[in-house]
Amino acid sequence: MGKHSKLKSTNSRKIIIGIITIIVILIVVYLGLSMYFVDHFYFGSSIDSVNISGDTVVQANAKIESKFDGYKLKVEGRDGLNVELTNNDIGLNYNQNEVMKLKNRQNPFKWGIEIFNSNDTKISVSKSYDKELLNKTLNTTLYGDKYKVISPKNASFKYVDGKYEIVKEVYGNKLNKDKVTDAILNAIENGEKQINLENLNCYENPTYLSNSPKVIEAQNELNKYVSSKITYDIGDNKIVVDGSTIHKWLSVNKDMNVVVSNQLVTDFVNSLAAKYNTVGKTRTFKTSLGNTATVSGGDFGWKINVPEEVQTLISEIKEGKQIERKPIYSQKGLPYGTVGLGNTYVEVNLSTQHMWYYKDGKLIVQSDVVTGNVSKNDATPQGVYYIKYKEANTHLKGKDYDTPVKFWMPFNGGIGLHDAWWRDKFGKDIYKTNGSHGCVNLPPQVAQTVFDNITPGTIVVCYN
């Protein structure tokens, strides 16, 4: 039994010695590897996907530098855009000292723990690039003459057969340079090898598409406007304003709002006024002496009120109205087509110094008169005018006169018909040297007869 115990004790010592030996060996190996990892990266380490497992800093830098030198980025986009950027195009670089710093942060005695962890160390702040070189590269590749730049266009409208059709938008291929630069730098930072500028929203796109609610709303509004039909009734003439004319006045602004051109509508109304206004135009009429006279000037006649007509026409277009009407006039004249001066007017022959007043075709009164003093450049102007108002017992005032009159009937500013109670002679050549300041002087009784029968608006024609 003693012999058996002795054998058992010997075996125990051998086991203990063996365990100690193994532990010592493991410690020596661990310490040895720890010393190794003083100068080397852990096994399984990588930087920016470059395997630097067990490498020294010098070896790691060589591998990373090799990767950077061979870096290529494929850039794709619209219209077959396909460009490859290399390190020579970018000037990509990194701070090698950053690798040493990463190594120094590694605890060599923790390799036993870290070996089971992921050691993909990211360098996020050490990369750099040549901004000037990159911009130059992009200007000659993505933005150069090789690619014809087509700017984006919103959906638009085309007038066809009396209606507006939507013209599809154009996406084009114009790049947003800031977004492109950001996309490329982000790809470089992440080590990507291919990017698509379309997918990264680097293009300038149209704001309004053919199916945008604003576009459809604008189309409906345009079609409402061109459905209008305004027919002007001017004498025997009918002037129609419909879609064939209106569409030339319409546009759609950048916010997809329909605009009626005030200027173009004004131009149209001015053309109506130029054609149909009769104020100041040449008139031919048969005089009381039986001959035919021609006179121009004056302020009597039809005159379209352009500002009011423009605003009314625009409002009617916006409402899609279909109406027939007369233009808005600021003053009216004889019915269009009337021959001569009608049947109610005052006729003043400046050459014979004689006046006739007709009312409803009947001669009310006629008389010799005295008109403006020719020698003092106060000659009564020729033209066709109308009585503005009439006033009894008033004063005619000027620079060097203040004259009371009983019957005052102005027709051209401060020029009018009135009694000249201070005169005892009328007619002949008095007006040449002793005429009025421009008015038509009448004998008092004649002035009263005219005053009692005349109404404002009556034509006064002065001619030679």
Stockholm file with secondary structure:
# STOCKHOLM 1.0

chainA/1-464         MGKHSKLKSTNSRKIIIGIITIIVILIVVYLGLSMYFVDHFYFGSSIDSVNISGDTVVQANAKIESKFDGYKLKVEGRDGLNVELTNNDIGLNYNQNEVMKLKNRQNPFKWGIEIFNSNDTKISVSKSYDKELLNKTLNTTLYGDKYKVISPKNASFKYVDGKYEIVKEVYGNKLNKDKVTDAILNAIENGEKQINLENLNCYENPTYLSNSPKVIEAQNELNKYVSSKITYDIGDNKIVVDGSTIHKWLSVNKDMNVVVSNQLVTDFVNSLAAKYNTVGKTRTFKTSLGNTATVSGGDFGWKINVPEEVQTLISEIKEGKQIERKPIYSQKGLPYGTVGLGNTYVEVNLSTQHMWYYKDGKLIVQSDVVTGNVSKNDATPQGVYYIKYKEANTHLKGKDYDTPVKFWMPFNGGIGLHDAWWRDKFGKDIYKTNGSHGCVNLPPQVAQTVFDNITPGTIVVCYN
#=GR chainA/1-464 SS CHHHHHHHHHHHHHHHHHHHHHHHHHHHHHHHHHHHTTTSCCTTEEETTEECTTCCHHHHHHHHHHHHHTCEEEEECGGGCEEEEEHHHHTCEECHHHHHHHHHTSCGGGHHHHTTSCEEECCCSSEECCHHHHHHHHHHHTSSTTSCCCCCBCCEEEEETTEEEEECCBCCCCBCHHHHHHHHHHHHHTTCSEEETTTTTCBCCCSSCTTCHHHHHHHHHHHHHHTCEEEEEETTEEEEECHHHHGGGEEECTTSCEEECHHHHHHHHHHHHHHHCCTTCCEEEECTTSSEEEECCSSCSCEECHHHHHHHHHHHHHTTCEEEECCCEEECCSCTTCCTTCSSEEEEETTTTEEEEEETTEEEEEEECBCBCTTTTCCCCCEEEECCCCEEEEEEECSSCEEEEEEEEEEETTEEEEECTTCSCCSTTHHHHHCBSSSEEECHHHHHHHHHHCCTTCEEEEEC
#=GC SS_cons         CHHHHHHHHHHHHHHHHHHHHHHHHHHHHHHHHHHHTTTSCCTTEEETTEECTTCCHHHHHHHHHHHHHTCEEEEECGGGCEEEEEHHHHTCEECHHHHHHHHHTSCGGGHHHHTTSCEEECCCSSEECCHHHHHHHHHHHTSSTTSCCCCCBCCEEEEETTEEEEECCBCCCCBCHHHHHHHHHHHHHTTCSEEETTTTTCBCCCSSCTTCHHHHHHHHHHHHHHTCEEEEEETTEEEEECHHHHGGGEEECTTSCEEECHHHHHHHHHHHHHHHCCTTCCEEEECTTSSEEEECCSSCSCEECHHHHHHHHHHHHHTTCEEEECCCEEECCSCTTCCTTCSSEEEEETTTTEEEEEETTEEEEEEECBCBCTTTTCCCCCEEEECCCCEEEEEEECSSCEEEEEEEEEEETTEEEEECTTCSCCSTTHHHHHCBSSSEEECHHHHHHHHHHCCTTCEEEEEC
//
